[in-house]
């Protein structure tokens, strides 16, 4: 089996690569990444890409069609990956997350790829009151990132047929340790605050709802999707990926962190502008379709894991929101040093070498 994983050098990718390598030891795994965050390693025992057969460097906006020849499955993670980046780079977000995703799916189908797995998001529910949202609920995307996911799902749906299975995993908000940790995620942010300063500042009244999923449970869902038979969910499937037990209000997350990390204080800014992004999500369909690939991590264990991981790297930076632990800061830092341009393209391309038996390549 030959699997192409785009965006594998981000927060989610290392866990996906490790999961696929563990369950498919003989598969040929190929990574394709822009490498913005390649140096953002967090106490990794080995370079995560060492578990691949080939690591390719390139821009998803210009992925060569020939790379898809002989590929059985595509796991599409590559994206401008959160709301702050989407706000700063709105046009590029739509180009990278939407137009390039549709083009990749079209090329994959033309190349004979049998399975296309798209990392979508529950953020497309936006401001969602009432009962937990199912896959049939009205979509209300509030950000460029969320809109890009809605647009992509709509345009790749018609591509699905008996020879091309499409799975859109509408992931809950990611959390947990990774070889390339991000702290611009709600639970990760709260744990970092507690570890570095003993104090969590919630920049709202704490009432918005968020569903969460551990980053390694995301990898588990992706493994299921790669091998999903069209009889299990249909030729095209958009499914909420997460667990009903992981729906929390923001203040509940802060309280859970304070309980696990003693001495942590919490401040609520009740006069702050309301956060309109609030959505409670129903994951019953995912539980029905993928019973053997349900989330395995619990909130308390995830908090402990994050705290231990941060302590292992002697994390003490209470000003981490201005650090390279924030993806937007990495991109703007690369721009400030003229390493990438206004279109987020590298200004100086360098070829690297490695593979189990052949090189890392720039394409």
C-alpha positions in Angstrom: 0.0 0.0 0.0 1.3 3.5 -0.9 0.0 6.5 1.1 0.7 10.2 0.5 0.4 12.4 3.6 0.3 16.1 3.0 1.1 18.5 5.7 2.8 15.8 7.7 5.3 18.1 9.5 2.7 20.0 11.5 1.0 19.3 14.8 -1.1 16.4 13.7 1.2 14.8 11.2 3.8 13.1 13.5 1.1 11.1 15.2 -0.5 10.1 11.9 2.8 8.9 10.5 3.5 6.9 13.7 0.0 5.3 13.7 0.1 4.3 10.0 3.6 2.9 10.3 2.5 0.9 13.4 -0.5 -0.7 11.8 0.8 -0.8 8.2 4.5 -1.7 8.6 5.0 -2.7 5.0 3.2 0.4 3.5 5.1 3.0 1.6 4.5 6.2 3.4 5.3 9.5 1.6 5.2 12.9 3.3 4.7 16.2 1.4 5.1 19.4 3.3 6.1 23.0 3.0 8.2 22.6 6.2 7.2 25.9 7.8 7.2 24.2 11.2 9.9 21.6 10.5 12.1 23.0 13.3 9.3 23.2 15.9 10.2 20.0 17.6 9.2 19.3 21.2 11.3 16.8 23.0 11.0 14.3 20.1 13.0 11.1 20.6 13.6 10.9 16.9 12.9 13.0 13.9 9.2 12.0 13.2 9.8 11.8 9.5 12.3 8.9 10.1 9.2 6.7 10.1 8.4 7.6 6.5 9.9 6.0 3.4 10.1 9.4 1.6 9.8 13.0 2.7 9.1 15.5 -0.1 9.2 19.3 0.4 6.9 21.4 -1.7 3.9 23.7 -1.9 0.5 22.1 -1.9 -0.6 24.8 -4.3 1.8 23.3 -6.8 1.9 19.6 -6.1 2.9 17.8 -9.2 0.3 15.3 -10.5 2.9 12.6 -11.1 3.4 12.3 -7.3 0.0 10.6 -7.2 0.9 7.8 -9.6 0.6 4.5 -7.9 -0.8 6.0 -4.7 -3.6 4.1 -3.0 -4.7 6.7 -0.4 -4.2 10.4 0.3 -4.3 11.8 3.8 -4.8 15.5 3.3 -3.7 17.5 6.4 -2.0 20.5 4.7 -3.7 23.7 5.6 -3.4 27.2 7.1 -4.4 25.7 10.3 -6.2 28.0 12.7 -8.3 31.1 13.0 -5.6 33.7 13.8 -3.6 32.6 10.7 -6.8 32.5 8.6 -7.6 36.0 9.6 -4.1 37.3 8.9 -3.8 35.4 5.6 -7.4 35.1 4.5 -6.9 35.0 0.7 -4.0 32.5 1.0 -6.1 30.4 3.4 -8.8 30.0 0.8 -6.2 29.2 -1.8 -4.3 26.7 0.3 -7.2 25.1 2.3 -9.9 25.2 -0.4 -8.8 25.6 -4.0 -5.6 23.4 -3.5 -7.6 20.8 -1.7 -10.1 20.4 -4.5 -7.4 20.3 -7.1 -5.6 17.6 -5.1 -8.7 15.5 -4.9 -9.3 15.9 -8.6 -5.8 14.9 -9.4 -6.0 12.0 -7.0 -9.1 10.6 -8.6 -7.6 11.0 -12.1 -4.5 9.1 -10.9 -6.6 6.2 -9.6 -6.2 6.8 -5.9 -8.9 4.8 -4.2 -9.2 6.6 -0.8 -9.1 10.4 -0.1 -9.2 11.4 3.5 -9.7 15.1 4.2 -9.0 16.7 7.6 -12.1 18.9 8.1 -13.3 20.6 11.2 -16.3 21.0 13.6 -15.5 24.7 13.6 -17.9 24.9 10.6 -20.8 24.8 13.0 -19.6 28.2 14.3 -22.2 29.8 16.6 -24.5 26.9 17.3 -27.1 27.0 20.0 -29.5 24.2 21.0 -28.9 20.4 20.8 -25.4 19.1 19.9 -24.8 19.4 16.2 -25.0 16.4 13.9 -23.7 16.0 10.4 -27.1 17.2 9.1 -27.1 20.4 11.2 -27.0 23.8 9.5 -23.4 25.0 9.0 -22.5 28.5 10.3 -18.8 29.1 9.6 -17.5 32.3 11.3 -13.9 32.4 10.1 -11.9 32.0 6.9 -10.5 28.7 8.2 -14.0 27.3 8.9 -15.3 28.6 5.5 -12.5 26.9 3.7 -13.5 23.6 5.2 -17.2 24.1 4.2 -16.2 25.0 0.6 -13.9 22.0 0.2 -16.4 19.5 1.5 -19.0 20.8 -0.9 -16.7 20.7 -4.0 -15.1 17.3 -3.3 -18.4 15.5 -2.6 -19.3 15.1 -6.3 -16.0 13.4 -7.0 -16.8 10.3 -4.8 -17.8 7.2 -6.7 -17.4 3.4 -6.5 -13.7 3.8 -7.3 -12.9 6.9 -5.2 -14.0 6.9 -1.6 -14.0 10.3 0.1 -14.0 10.7 3.9 -14.2 14.2 5.5 -13.3 13.9 9.2 -14.9 16.9 11.0 -12.4 16.9 13.8 -13.1 18.4 17.2 -10.5 20.9 18.5 -7.1 19.2 18.8 -5.2 18.9 22.0 -2.4 16.8 23.6 1.3 16.3 23.2 2.9 16.0 19.8 6.5 15.9 18.5 5.6 19.4 17.1 3.5 20.9 19.9 1.2 23.9 19.3 0.1 26.1 22.2 -2.5 28.1 20.1 -5.2 25.5 21.1 -7.5 26.0 24.0 -6.5 23.1 26.3 -2.8 23.3 25.4 -2.8 27.0 26.1 -4.4 26.5 29.5 -1.9 23.9 30.5 1.0 26.1 29.3 -0.3 28.9 31.4 -0.6 26.7 34.5 2.9 25.2 34.1 4.7 28.5 33.3 2.8 31.0 35.5 0.4 29.1 37.8 -2.4 31.3 36.4 -5.0 30.9 33.6 -6.6 34.0 32.1 -9.7 33.2 30.1 -10.3 36.0 27.6 -14.1 35.6 27.7 -16.8 34.6 30.2 -15.8 31.0 29.8 -19.2 29.9 28.6 -18.5 28.9 24.9 -18.6 25.2 24.1 -15.8 23.3 22.5 -15.5 19.6 21.6 -12.0 18.3 22.0 -10.0 15.3 20.6 -6.5 14.2 21.5 -4.1 14.5 18.5 -3.3 10.8 18.7 -7.0 9.9 18.6 -7.1 12.0 15.4 -4.5 9.7 14.0 -6.6 6.7 15.0 -9.6 8.1 13.1 -7.4 8.8 10.0 -6.2 5.2 10.0 -9.8 4.1 10.0 -10.7 6.4 7.2 -7.8 5.3 5.0 -9.1 1.7 5.1 -12.8 2.5 5.2 -14.9 0.5 2.8 -17.6 2.5 1.0 -20.2 0.0 2.3 -19.4 1.5 5.8 -20.7 5.1 5.4 -21.0 5.4 1.7 -18.8 6.5 -1.2 -18.8 10.1 0.3 -18.8 10.6 4.1 -18.6 13.7 6.2 -18.5 12.7 9.8 -18.0 14.4 13.1 -14.8 12.9 14.6 -14.5 13.0 18.4 -16.5 11.8 21.4 -19.7 13.0 23.1 -17.9 12.9 26.5 -15.3 15.5 25.3 -17.8 18.4 24.9 -16.7 21.0 27.4 -17.3 24.7 28.2 -14.1 26.7 28.2 -14.4 27.4 32.0 -14.7 23.7 32.6 -11.5 23.1 30.8 -9.7 25.7 32.9 -11.1 24.2 36.1 -9.9 20.7 35.1 -6.4 22.0 34.4 -6.4 23.8 37.8 -7.5 20.6 39.5 -4.6 18.6 37.9 -1.9 21.3 38.4 -2.1 22.4 42.0 -1.8 26.0 42.8 -3.3 27.2 39.5 -5.5 30.3 39.7 -8.1 31.2 37.1 -9.3 34.7 36.0 -12.4 35.2 33.9 -12.8 38.4 31.9 -16.5 38.6 32.1 -16.5 42.1 30.4 -14.6 40.8 27.3 -16.4 40.7 24.0 -18.4 37.4 23.7 -16.7 34.6 21.8 -19.3 33.7 19.2 -17.6 30.5 18.3 -19.5 28.0 20.5 -20.6 24.6 19.4 -21.5 21.3 21.2 -21.2 18.4 18.8 -22.9 15.0 18.5 -20.5 12.1 17.6 -22.9 9.2 17.5 -22.4 8.5 13.8 -18.6 8.2 14.2 -19.2 5.8 17.2 -21.5 3.7 15.0 -19.2 3.6 12.0 -15.8 3.2 13.7 -16.4 1.3 17.0 -12.8 0.0 17.0 -11.3 3.5 16.5 -13.0 5.5 19.1 -11.0 8.1 21.1 -9.0 6.5 23.9 -7.6 9.5 25.7 -9.4 11.2 28.7 -9.2 14.8 29.7 -7.4 14.3 32.9 -4.7 12.1 31.4 -4.2 14.6 28.5 -3.7 17.4 30.9 -1.1 15.4 32.9 0.6 14.4 29.6 0.9 18.0 28.5 2.2 19.1 31.8 4.8 16.3 31.9 5.8 17.1 28.3 6.3 20.8 29.0 8.2 20.1 32.2 10.4 17.7 30.3 11.7 20.6 28.2 11.9 22.9 31.2 9.1 25.1 29.9 8.9 28.4 31.9 7.9 30.9 29.2 4.9 32.8 30.6 5.1 34.9 27.4 4.7 31.9 25.2 1.9 33.5 23.2 4.7 35.5 21.5 6.9 32.5 21.0 7.4 29.9 18.3 4.9 27.7 20.1 2.3 29.8 18.3 2.0 28.9 14.6 1.2 32.5 13.5 4.3 33.7 15.2 6.4 31.2 13.3 5.0 32.4 9.9 5.4 36.1 10.7 8.9 35.4 12.0 9.8 33.7 8.7 8.4 36.7 6.9 10.3 39.2 9.1 13.5 37.4 8.1 12.5 37.3 4.4 12.6 33.5 4.3 9.0 33.5 3.0 7.2 36.1 1.0 3.8 37.7 1.2 2.3 34.7 -0.5 3.9 32.4 2.1 6.3 31.0 -0.5 9.9 30.2 0.3 12.3 32.7 -1.1 15.3 30.3 -1.1 14.6 26.7 -1.9 17.0 24.0 -0.7 17.0 20.3 -1.4 17.5 17.9 1.5 18.6 14.3 1.5 17.3 11.2 3.4 14.8 8.3 3.2 15.2 4.8 4.3 16.8 4.2 1.0 16.4 7.5 -1.0 16.5 11.3 -0.4 14.3 13.8 1.1 13.5 15.9 -2.0 12.2 19.4 -2.9 9.7 19.3 -5.7 
